[in-house]
Amino acid sequence: MSMPSSEGAARGQGGGGEPVPGRLESAAEAEEHLRRAQAKGTRPRMNVQQIHSWVDVEIEQAQRRGDFDNLPGAGKPLKNLDQDDPDWWVKSLIEREKLDMSAALPTVMALRQERRGFPESLAGISDEVAVRERLEDYNARVIEDRRKPVVGANSPAIAGRVDVDEMLQQWRQLREDRARPVVDPDVESAAQTEAALTDQQPVDRAQQRIWVLLLALLALVALIWALA
C-alpha cells in the first residue's frame, strides 16, 4: 500500500487538492482555495446573517430605484380575505393573469369545452375540407377517450360526438352572416327617413300648386264681384 506523499501531508490536503476538514488553512492555501472556487464559477456560501443582510440591501436598492412605486393595488385593502374557499388565490391568479387552463382539464372536460365552442371556433377557417377534418378529428378523440379503462363502479363521464354534416351547415351559415356588411341601426333609420321624405316631395309640390290655383281663382272671383 502506497503512503501519501510528504508534500500532501505537510499541506494537509487530500489527493484532490481540497482542504482537510478541521485543519486551519494558511493564507496561501485559503487564497488558492478561493481562486479555485472562482474558477469554477461558484459563490462562497453565506450564513443566515449574511443572507438577511443581502436581502435587506436588495430591498433598499429596489426602493431607491422606485421599483415599488405605483404598484397595482397599492394603498387598497386586500381582496377575498373573507372567503372560505382555500383556492381563492389560485383562482384570482388565473383571472388576473388570464391563464389558459384548458390543458389542465381532464380529457373529457376538455372535449366538452371544445364541443361547446363549435361552430364559432371554426369561423376563422375558410376551407371546408379543413373544417371537416377538424370535426372528424374531434369525433376520433371522443371515441379514443371512451375506450380508456374505467376505474370504479360509477359510470364515467363522456363527451358527445358531433354531426359533421350538420355542423358544416352551421359553419357555412355563420360564415355567410359574418360576410354581410354590418349596418348601423341609426344610419339605416336616417336613410329610410330621407328616402321617405324624398318620395313625399313630389306629393307636397303638387299640393302646393293646387292651393296656388285655388287662391288665384278666389282672388279673381273677388275682383269680378267688386267690379259688378
PEGINOR-V376414 format. One record per residue. N is the residue number from 0. RES is the residue in one small letter. SS is DSSP state (H for helix, E for strand, C for the rest). PHI is phi in whole degrees, 0 to 359 (NA if undefined). Layout:
BEGIN
N;RES;SS;PHI
N;RES;SS;PHI
END
This chain:
BEGIN
0;m;C;NA
1;s;C;278
2;m;C;269
3;p;C;296
4;s;C;295
5;s;H;296
6;e;H;293
7;g;H;293
8;a;H;291
9;a;H;292
10;r;H;279
11;g;C;70
12;q;E;243
13;g;C;281
14;g;C;294
15;g;C;270
16;g;C;83
17;e;C;269
18;p;E;294
19;v;C;277
20;p;C;300
21;g;C;87
22;r;C;246
23;l;C;289
24;e;C;273
25;s;C;281
26;a;H;300
27;a;H;293
28;e;H;292
29;a;H;296
30;e;H;295
31;e;H;294
32;h;H;297
33;l;H;295
34;r;H;297
35;r;H;292
36;a;H;294
37;q;H;293
38;a;H;295
39;k;C;280
40;g;C;76
41;t;C;262
42;r;C;255
43;p;C;303
44;r;C;293
45;m;C;248
46;n;C;277
47;v;H;297
48;q;H;296
49;q;H;294
50;i;H;295
51;h;H;298
52;s;H;296
53;w;H;295
54;v;H;297
55;d;H;298
56;v;H;296
57;e;H;297
58;i;H;294
59;e;H;297
60;q;H;295
61;a;H;294
62;q;H;295
63;r;H;293
64;r;H;287
65;g;C;84
66;d;C;293
67;f;C;261
68;d;C;276
69;n;C;56
70;l;C;285
71;p;C;300
72;g;C;84
73;a;C;294
74;g;C;79
75;k;C;252
76;p;C;293
77;l;C;291
78;k;C;270
79;n;C;62
80;l;C;285
81;d;C;265
82;q;C;275
83;d;C;269
84;d;C;285
85;p;C;290
86;d;C;259
87;w;H;297
88;w;H;288
89;v;H;292
90;k;H;295
91;s;H;295
92;l;H;297
93;i;H;296
94;e;H;290
95;r;H;291
96;e;H;272
97;k;C;54
98;l;C;280
99;d;C;269
100;m;C;261
101;s;H;296
102;a;H;290
103;a;H;271
104;l;C;285
105;p;C;300
106;t;H;302
107;v;H;293
108;m;H;290
109;a;H;295
110;l;H;294
111;r;H;297
112;q;H;295
113;e;H;296
114;r;H;293
115;r;H;294
116;g;C;278
117;f;C;280
118;p;C;268
119;e;H;300
120;s;H;290
121;l;H;261
122;a;C;295
123;g;C;282
124;i;C;266
125;s;C;267
126;d;C;264
127;e;H;294
128;v;H;296
129;a;H;294
130;v;H;294
131;r;H;299
132;e;H;298
133;r;H;296
134;l;H;292
135;e;H;295
136;d;H;295
137;y;H;297
138;n;H;299
139;a;H;294
140;r;H;290
141;v;H;295
142;i;H;297
143;e;H;295
144;d;H;292
145;r;H;291
146;r;C;277
147;k;C;291
148;p;C;299
149;v;C;262
150;v;C;248
151;g;C;104
152;a;C;274
153;n;C;285
154;s;C;289
155;p;C;285
156;a;C;287
157;i;C;231
158;a;C;256
159;g;C;278
160;r;C;278
161;v;C;244
162;d;C;279
163;v;H;299
164;d;H;295
165;e;H;294
166;m;H;291
167;l;H;296
168;q;H;297
169;q;H;295
170;w;H;296
171;r;H;298
172;q;H;298
173;l;H;295
174;r;H;295
175;e;H;294
176;d;H;296
177;r;H;285
178;a;H;282
179;r;C;290
180;p;C;293
181;v;C;274
182;v;C;253
183;d;C;292
184;p;H;301
185;d;H;293
186;v;H;294
187;e;H;296
188;s;H;295
189;a;H;295
190;a;H;294
191;q;H;295
192;t;H;295
193;e;H;296
194;a;H;294
195;a;H;294
196;l;H;293
197;t;H;296
198;d;H;290
199;q;H;275
200;q;H;299
201;p;H;301
202;v;H;294
203;d;H;296
204;r;H;294
205;a;H;296
206;q;H;295
207;q;H;297
208;r;H;297
209;i;H;297
210;w;H;295
211;v;H;296
212;l;H;295
213;l;H;296
214;l;H;297
215;a;H;295
216;l;H;294
217;l;H;294
218;a;H;296
219;l;H;293
220;v;H;296
221;a;H;296
222;l;H;294
223;i;H;296
224;w;H;295
225;a;H;287
226;l;H;279
227;a;C;285
END
